[in-house]
Amino acid sequence: MNNIFDQLASVNNNVDNNMDNNETTMDKPPVSKTKNEANNFETIASETTESIFYDRQIKIVTQELIKFGLLEASHKSKQYQICLHNQEVINHILAPLDLQLKVDDTRGLAFLNIIHQDELEHNDAWQHPLVRRQRMNLEQSLMVAILRQHYLAHEQDAGTGALNAIAHLDDLLPQLNQFLGASGSDERDEKRLRNLLEQLRSYALVSEIDDNDKVTIRPLIAHLNNPEHLQGLIAELKQHLKTETDNKSS
C-alpha cells in the first residue's frame, strides 16, 4: 500500500505526463474542444498544482513536528494552521512511527504524543525508537507543579488560552524554598531556581529568563502534569520532608 509520500510522487508524475502530452499535441493538427472541456481542464490543472504545493507544506510541517515535538500559534502561526486543518493527514503520516498529533486549539498548541504512551510509561523496557525516555527528578517535578499553578491562575484571570503567562523569580523562589528548604544563602537558592528553569526550558515549558528576572510559561505545561502525576509528586514530597525531619532529629 502506498504511503502519503508515494501518493504525492504519483501526483507529480501525472502532472509531468500531462505536460508531455500537451507538448506532443502541439505538433498535431488542432482538435476542436468545447468551451466547457477547456474550462474543466484549467480547473483540474489549477487544483492539482495547489494540491501539490499544499501537500509539500504538510510534509515540511510534519518534519518540523518530528524535529521539535510541538508548534505554537504564537510563534509559527502558518505552520500551526496547517496542523489544525490537516490533523488527519498528518496523523496518517505519523502512524507508522507510533506518533500522533494532538491539537489544543484553545491554547494555540500542536504537539506530538506517543501512541499507547501509558503502556510504555509503566514498562521498564522503553521501546520507542525515536523518543528518549526522560524522567524528571523531584526538584524538576516540583518546579513544573509550581509553574503550572501560576499558568492556570493566569488563565483563570485572563481566560483559557490567554498569552503571556509571566512569572517573576521573586514569586517562584519562596514557593520552591517552602518545599525544598532554604539553604541559608539567597545567592545559592536563586542559582538553584535559575538552574531548574533552564532545565525546564529544554522541555519547552518556559522561555529564557529575561533581563527583568521573568519567565514566560508556555502552554505545553497544561498538558504535562495530570492529577495522577501530581498525587505521586505530593507523596514524594511528604516522604522527602519526613526524611529531612528524621535526619535533623537524629
CYANA upper distance limits for C-alpha pairs under 8 A (distance plus 0.5 A):
  2 ASN  CA      6 ASP  CA      6.02
  2 ASN  CA      7 GLN  CA      6.95
  3 ASN  CA      7 GLN  CA      6.90
  3 ASN  CA     93 ILE  CA      8.10
  4 ILE  CA      8 LEU  CA      6.90
  4 ILE  CA     92 HIS  CA      8.16
  4 ILE  CA     93 ILE  CA      6.94
  5 PHE  CA      9 ALA  CA      6.74
  6 ASP  CA     10 SER  CA      6.69
  7 GLN  CA     11 VAL  CA      6.88
  8 LEU  CA     12 ASN  CA      6.88
  8 LEU  CA     52 ILE  CA      7.51
  8 LEU  CA     55 ASP  CA      7.86
  9 ALA  CA     13 ASN  CA      6.76
 10 SER  CA     14 ASN  CA      6.74
 11 VAL  CA     15 VAL  CA      6.84
 11 VAL  CA     48 THR  CA      8.27
 11 VAL  CA     52 ILE  CA      7.85
 12 ASN  CA     16 ASP  CA      6.80
 12 ASN  CA     52 ILE  CA      7.81
 13 ASN  CA     17 ASN  CA      6.64
 14 ASN  CA     18 ASN  CA      6.63
 15 VAL  CA     19 MET  CA      6.78
 15 VAL  CA     48 THR  CA      8.30
 16 ASP  CA     20 ASP  CA      6.78
 17 ASN  CA     21 ASN  CA      6.61
 18 ASN  CA     22 ASN  CA      6.66
 19 MET  CA     23 GLU  CA      6.81
 20 ASP  CA     24 THR  CA      6.79
 21 ASN  CA     25 THR  CA      6.59
 22 ASN  CA     26 MET  CA      6.91
 23 GLU  CA     27 ASP  CA      7.88
 24 THR  CA     28 LYS  CA      7.76
 25 THR  CA     29 PRO  CA      8.42
 25 THR  CA     30 PRO  CA      8.45
 26 MET  CA     30 PRO  CA      8.09
 33 LYS  CA     37 GLU  CA      6.75
 33 LYS  CA     38 ALA  CA      7.18
 34 THR  CA     38 ALA  CA      7.04
 35 LYS  CA     39 ASN  CA      6.76
 36 ASN  CA     40 ASN  CA      6.57
 37 GLU  CA     41 PHE  CA      6.73
 38 ALA  CA     42 GLU  CA      6.85
 39 ASN  CA     43 THR  CA      6.68
 40 ASN  CA     44 ILE  CA      6.69
 41 PHE  CA     45 ALA  CA      6.66
 42 GLU  CA     46 SER  CA      6.60
 43 THR  CA     47 GLU  CA      6.67
 44 ILE  CA     48 THR  CA      6.52
 45 ALA  CA     49 THR  CA      6.68
 46 SER  CA     50 GLU  CA      6.71
 47 GLU  CA     51 SER  CA      6.51
 48 THR  CA     52 ILE  CA      6.72
 49 THR  CA     53 PHE  CA      6.85
 50 GLU  CA     54 TYR  CA      6.59
 51 SER  CA     55 ASP  CA      6.43
 52 ILE  CA     56 ARG  CA      6.68
 53 PHE  CA     57 GLN  CA      7.00
 54 TYR  CA     58 ILE  CA      6.93
 55 ASP  CA     59 LYS  CA      6.81
 56 ARG  CA     60 ILE  CA      6.85
 57 GLN  CA     61 VAL  CA      6.65
 57 GLN  CA     82 ILE  CA      8.29
 58 ILE  CA     62 THR  CA      6.55
 58 ILE  CA     82 ILE  CA      7.24
 58 ILE  CA     83 CYS  CA      8.27
 58 ILE  CA     86 ASN  CA      8.18
 58 ILE  CA     90 ILE  CA      7.62
 59 LYS  CA     63 GLN  CA      6.78
 60 ILE  CA     64 GLU  CA      6.75
 61 VAL  CA     65 LEU  CA      6.73
 61 VAL  CA     79 GLN  CA      6.61
 61 VAL  CA     82 ILE  CA      8.01
 61 VAL  CA     83 CYS  CA      7.95
 62 THR  CA     66 ILE  CA      6.80
 62 THR  CA     90 ILE  CA      7.04
 62 THR  CA     93 ILE  CA      8.46
 63 GLN  CA     67 LYS  CA      6.64
 64 GLU  CA     68 PHE  CA      6.58
 64 GLU  CA     69 GLY  CA      8.10
 65 LEU  CA     69 GLY  CA      5.26
 65 LEU  CA     70 LEU  CA      5.98
 65 LEU  CA     71 LEU  CA      7.38
 65 LEU  CA    111 PHE  CA      7.59
 65 LEU  CA    112 LEU  CA      7.38
 66 ILE  CA    112 LEU  CA      8.14
 69 GLY  CA    111 PHE  CA      6.16
 69 GLY  CA    112 LEU  CA      5.90
 70 LEU  CA    109 LEU  CA      7.76
 70 LEU  CA    110 ALA  CA      5.99
 70 LEU  CA    111 PHE  CA      4.48
 70 LEU  CA    112 LEU  CA      6.76
 71 LEU  CA     75 HIS  CA      8.12
 71 LEU  CA     76 LYS  CA      7.13
 71 LEU  CA     79 GLN  CA      7.91
 71 LEU  CA     80 TYR  CA      6.54
 71 LEU  CA    109 LEU  CA      6.54
 71 LEU  CA    110 ALA  CA      5.63
 71 LEU  CA    111 PHE  CA      6.77
 72 GLU  CA     76 LYS  CA      6.39
 72 GLU  CA     77 SER  CA      7.57
 72 GLU  CA     80 TYR  CA      6.87
 72 GLU  CA    108 GLY  CA      6.30
 72 GLU  CA    109 LEU  CA      5.23
 72 GLU  CA    110 ALA  CA      6.84
 73 ALA  CA     77 SER  CA      4.77
 73 ALA  CA     78 LYS  CA      8.15
 73 ALA  CA     79 GLN  CA      8.33
 73 ALA  CA     80 TYR  CA      5.84
 73 ALA  CA     81 GLN  CA      8.08
 73 ALA  CA    108 GLY  CA      5.40
 73 ALA  CA    109 LEU  CA      6.76
 74 SER  CA    108 GLY  CA      7.63
 76 LYS  CA     80 TYR  CA      6.62
 77 SER  CA     81 GLN  CA      6.70
 78 LYS  CA     82 ILE  CA      7.00
 79 GLN  CA     83 CYS  CA      6.96
 80 TYR  CA     84 LEU  CA      6.68
 80 TYR  CA    108 GLY  CA      8.14
 80 TYR  CA    109 LEU  CA      7.96
 80 TYR  CA    110 ALA  CA      7.15
 81 GLN  CA     85 HIS  CA      6.70
 82 ILE  CA     86 ASN  CA      6.36
 83 CYS  CA     87 GLN  CA      5.95
 83 CYS  CA     90 ILE  CA      7.88
 83 CYS  CA    103 VAL  CA      8.22
 83 CYS  CA    110 ALA  CA      7.43
 84 LEU  CA    103 VAL  CA      7.23
 84 LEU  CA    105 ASP  CA      8.08
 84 LEU  CA    110 ALA  CA      8.21
 86 ASN  CA     90 ILE  CA      6.71
 87 GLN  CA     91 ASN  CA      6.55
 87 GLN  CA    101 LEU  CA      7.21
 87 GLN  CA    103 VAL  CA      8.48
 88 GLU  CA     92 HIS  CA      6.72
 89 VAL  CA     93 ILE  CA      7.02
 90 ILE  CA     94 LEU  CA      6.72
 90 ILE  CA    101 LEU  CA      7.62
 91 ASN  CA     95 ALA  CA      6.30
 91 ASN  CA     99 LEU  CA      8.09
 91 ASN  CA    100 GLN  CA      5.86
 91 ASN  CA    101 LEU  CA      6.40
 94 LEU  CA     98 ASP  CA      7.17
 94 LEU  CA     99 LEU  CA      5.81
 94 LEU  CA    100 GLN  CA      6.44
 94 LEU  CA    101 LEU  CA      8.35
 95 ALA  CA     99 LEU  CA      6.22
 95 ALA  CA    100 GLN  CA      7.02
 98 ASP  CA    114 ILE  CA      6.56
 98 ASP  CA    115 ILE  CA      5.79
 99 LEU  CA    112 LEU  CA      7.02
 99 LEU  CA    113 ASN  CA      6.23
 99 LEU  CA    114 ILE  CA      5.15
 99 LEU  CA    115 ILE  CA      5.95
100 GLN  CA    112 LEU  CA      6.14
100 GLN  CA    113 ASN  CA      5.78
100 GLN  CA    114 ILE  CA      6.75
100 GLN  CA    115 ILE  CA      6.86
101 LEU  CA    110 ALA  CA      7.38
101 LEU  CA    111 PHE  CA      6.34
101 LEU  CA    112 LEU  CA      5.26
101 LEU  CA    113 ASN  CA      6.73
102 LYS  CA    110 ALA  CA      6.22
102 LYS  CA    111 PHE  CA      5.88
102 LYS  CA    112 LEU  CA      6.51
102 LYS  CA    113 ASN  CA      7.17
103 VAL  CA    108 GLY  CA      8.22
103 VAL  CA    109 LEU  CA      6.34
103 VAL  CA    110 ALA  CA      4.90
103 VAL  CA    111 PHE  CA      7.01
104 ASP  CA    108 GLY  CA      6.39
104 ASP  CA    109 LEU  CA      5.53
104 ASP  CA    110 ALA  CA      6.71
105 ASP  CA    109 LEU  CA      6.81
105 ASP  CA    110 ALA  CA      8.42
106 THR  CA    160 THR  CA      7.43
106 THR  CA    161 GLY  CA      5.81
107 ARG  CA    160 THR  CA      7.60
107 ARG  CA    161 GLY  CA      4.52
107 ARG  CA    162 ALA  CA      7.72
107 ARG  CA    219 PRO  CA      6.99
108 GLY  CA    161 GLY  CA      7.76
109 LEU  CA    219 PRO  CA      7.56
109 LEU  CA    220 LEU  CA      7.84
113 ASN  CA    117 GLN  CA      8.08
116 HIS  CA    120 LEU  CA      7.27
117 GLN  CA    121 GLU  CA      6.65
118 ASP  CA    122 HIS  CA      7.10
119 GLU  CA    123 ASN  CA      6.97
120 LEU  CA    124 ASP  CA      8.32
120 LEU  CA    125 ALA  CA      8.50
120 LEU  CA    126 TRP  CA      6.71
120 LEU  CA    127 GLN  CA      7.93
121 GLU  CA    126 TRP  CA      8.20
126 TRP  CA    133 ARG  CA      7.58
128 HIS  CA    132 ARG  CA      8.12
136 MET  CA    140 GLN  CA      6.15
136 MET  CA    141 SER  CA      6.37
137 ASN  CA    141 SER  CA      6.65
138 LEU  CA    142 LEU  CA      6.62
138 LEU  CA    233 LEU  CA      7.99
138 LEU  CA    236 GLU  CA      8.09
138 LEU  CA    237 LEU  CA      8.36
139 GLU  CA    143 MET  CA      6.69
139 GLU  CA    180 LEU  CA      8.30
139 GLU  CA    196 LEU  CA      8.08
140 GLN  CA    144 VAL  CA      6.74
140 GLN  CA    196 LEU  CA      6.73
140 GLN  CA    199 GLN  CA      8.42
140 GLN  CA    200 LEU  CA      7.86
141 SER  CA    145 ALA  CA      6.79
141 SER  CA    233 LEU  CA      7.63
142 LEU  CA    146 ILE  CA      6.79
142 LEU  CA    176 LEU  CA      8.13
142 LEU  CA    233 LEU  CA      7.76
143 MET  CA    147 LEU  CA      6.64
143 MET  CA    176 LEU  CA      7.56
143 MET  CA    196 LEU  CA      7.65
143 MET  CA    197 LEU  CA      8.27
144 VAL  CA    148 ARG  CA      6.44
144 VAL  CA    200 LEU  CA      8.36
144 VAL  CA    221 ILE  CA      7.99
144 VAL  CA    225 ASN  CA      8.37
145 ALA  CA    149 GLN  CA      6.72
145 ALA  CA    225 ASN  CA      7.87
145 ALA  CA    230 LEU  CA      7.88
146 ILE  CA    150 HIS  CA      7.02
146 ILE  CA    172 LEU  CA      7.99
146 ILE  CA    175 GLN  CA      7.88
146 ILE  CA    176 LEU  CA      8.27
147 LEU  CA    151 TYR  CA      6.65
147 LEU  CA    167 ALA  CA      8.38
147 LEU  CA    217 ILE  CA      7.51
147 LEU  CA    221 ILE  CA      8.44
148 ARG  CA    152 LEU  CA      6.61
148 ARG  CA    221 ILE  CA      6.58
148 ARG  CA    222 ALA  CA      7.07
148 ARG  CA    225 ASN  CA      8.50
149 GLN  CA    153 ALA  CA      6.63
150 HIS  CA    154 HIS  CA      6.69
150 HIS  CA    165 ALA  CA      8.16
150 HIS  CA    167 ALA  CA      7.59
151 TYR  CA    155 GLU  CA      6.88
151 TYR  CA    165 ALA  CA      6.31
151 TYR  CA    166 ILE  CA      8.46
151 TYR  CA    217 ILE  CA      7.01
151 TYR  CA    221 ILE  CA      8.47
151 TYR  CA    222 ALA  CA      8.21
152 LEU  CA    156 GLN  CA      6.58
152 LEU  CA    222 ALA  CA      8.19
153 ALA  CA    157 ASP  CA      6.85
154 HIS  CA    158 ALA  CA      6.44
154 HIS  CA    159 GLY  CA      8.12
154 HIS  CA    162 ALA  CA      8.24
154 HIS  CA    165 ALA  CA      6.43
155 GLU  CA    159 GLY  CA      5.15
155 GLU  CA    160 THR  CA      5.19
155 GLU  CA    161 GLY  CA      7.06
155 GLU  CA    162 ALA  CA      6.53
155 GLU  CA    165 ALA  CA      8.40
156 GLN  CA    160 THR  CA      7.23
158 ALA  CA    162 ALA  CA      6.42
161 GLY  CA    219 PRO  CA      8.36
164 ASN  CA    216 THR  CA      6.69
164 ASN  CA    217 ILE  CA      7.97
165 ALA  CA    216 THR  CA      6.07
165 ALA  CA    217 ILE  CA      5.90
165 ALA  CA    218 ARG  CA      7.91
166 ILE  CA    214 LYS  CA      7.10
166 ILE  CA    215 VAL  CA      6.15
166 ILE  CA    216 THR  CA      4.93
166 ILE  CA    217 ILE  CA      6.53
167 ALA  CA    171 ASP  CA      7.51
167 ALA  CA    172 LEU  CA      7.74
167 ALA  CA    214 LYS  CA      6.14
167 ALA  CA    215 VAL  CA      6.01
167 ALA  CA    216 THR  CA      6.94
167 ALA  CA    217 ILE  CA      7.74
168 HIS  CA    172 LEU  CA      7.03
168 HIS  CA    213 ASP  CA      6.56
168 HIS  CA    214 LYS  CA      4.94
168 HIS  CA    215 VAL  CA      7.05
169 LEU  CA    173 LEU  CA      6.44
169 LEU  CA    193 LEU  CA      8.45
169 LEU  CA    213 ASP  CA      6.29
169 LEU  CA    214 LYS  CA      6.52
169 LEU  CA    215 VAL  CA      8.27
170 ASP  CA    174 PRO  CA      7.78
171 ASP  CA    175 GLN  CA      7.74
172 LEU  CA    176 LEU  CA      6.80
173 LEU  CA    177 ASN  CA      6.64
173 LEU  CA    189 ASP  CA      8.06
173 LEU  CA    190 GLU  CA      7.41
173 LEU  CA    193 LEU  CA      7.17
174 PRO  CA    178 GLN  CA      6.50
175 GLN  CA    179 PHE  CA      7.45
176 LEU  CA    180 LEU  CA      6.62
176 LEU  CA    181 GLY  CA      8.12
176 LEU  CA    193 LEU  CA      8.18
177 ASN  CA    181 GLY  CA      5.02
177 ASN  CA    182 ALA  CA      5.52
177 ASN  CA    189 ASP  CA      8.19
178 GLN  CA    182 ALA  CA      8.00
179 PHE  CA    237 LEU  CA      7.89
179 PHE  CA    241 LEU  CA      8.32
182 ALA  CA    189 ASP  CA      7.09
183 SER  CA    188 ARG  CA      7.53
183 SER  CA    189 ASP  CA      6.88
184 GLY  CA    189 ASP  CA      8.49
185 SER  CA    189 ASP  CA      6.75
186 ASP  CA    190 GLU  CA      6.59
187 GLU  CA    191 LYS  CA      6.66
188 ARG  CA    192 ARG  CA      6.77
189 ASP  CA    193 LEU  CA      6.88
190 GLU  CA    194 ARG  CA      6.66
191 LYS  CA    195 ASN  CA      6.59
192 ARG  CA    196 LEU  CA      6.77
193 LEU  CA    197 LEU  CA      6.77
194 ARG  CA    198 GLU  CA      6.64
195 ASN  CA    199 GLN  CA      6.72
196 LEU  CA    200 LEU  CA      6.77
197 LEU  CA    201 ARG  CA      6.62
197 LEU  CA    206 VAL  CA      7.67
198 GLU  CA    202 SER  CA      7.44
198 GLU  CA    208 GLU  CA      7.68
199 GLN  CA    203 TYR  CA      7.81
200 LEU  CA    204 ALA  CA      7.24
200 LEU  CA    205 LEU  CA      6.27
200 LEU  CA    206 VAL  CA      6.98
201 ARG  CA    205 LEU  CA      6.04
201 ARG  CA    206 VAL  CA      5.48
201 ARG  CA    207 SER  CA      6.50
201 ARG  CA    208 GLU  CA      7.31
204 ALA  CA    218 ARG  CA      7.48
204 ALA  CA    220 LEU  CA      7.75
205 LEU  CA    217 ILE  CA      6.63
205 LEU  CA    218 ARG  CA      5.60
205 LEU  CA    219 PRO  CA      7.81
205 LEU  CA    220 LEU  CA      6.59
205 LEU  CA    221 ILE  CA      6.16
206 VAL  CA    215 VAL  CA      6.86
206 VAL  CA    216 THR  CA      6.08
206 VAL  CA    217 ILE  CA      5.02
206 VAL  CA    218 ARG  CA      5.75
207 SER  CA    215 VAL  CA      6.09
207 SER  CA    216 THR  CA      5.72
207 SER  CA    217 ILE  CA      7.09
207 SER  CA    218 ARG  CA      7.64
208 GLU  CA    215 VAL  CA      6.73
208 GLU  CA    216 THR  CA      8.26
209 ILE  CA    213 ASP  CA      6.28
209 ILE  CA    214 LYS  CA      5.97
209 ILE  CA    215 VAL  CA      5.42
210 ASP  CA    214 LYS  CA      5.99
210 ASP  CA    215 VAL  CA      6.99
217 ILE  CA    221 ILE  CA      8.04
219 PRO  CA    223 HIS  CA      8.36
220 LEU  CA    224 LEU  CA      7.07
221 ILE  CA    225 ASN  CA      7.56
225 ASN  CA    229 HIS  CA      6.49
225 ASN  CA    230 LEU  CA      7.11
226 ASN  CA    230 LEU  CA      6.92
227 PRO  CA    231 GLN  CA      6.64
228 GLU  CA    232 GLY  CA      6.78
229 HIS  CA    233 LEU  CA      6.67
230 LEU  CA    234 ILE  CA      6.68
231 GLN  CA    235 ALA  CA      6.78
232 GLY  CA    236 GLU  CA      6.74
233 LEU  CA    237 LEU  CA      6.63
234 ILE  CA    238 LYS  CA      6.67
235 ALA  CA    239 GLN  CA      6.80
236 GLU  CA    240 HIS  CA      6.54
237 LEU  CA    241 LEU  CA      6.56
238 LYS  CA    242 LYS  CA      6.55
239 GLN  CA    243 THR  CA      6.62
240 HIS  CA    244 GLU  CA      6.76
241 LEU  CA    245 THR  CA      6.62
242 LYS  CA    246 ASP  CA      6.61
243 THR  CA    247 ASN  CA      6.63
244 GLU  CA    248 LYS  CA      6.80
245 THR  CA    249 SER  CA      6.69
246 ASP  CA    250 SER  CA      6.72
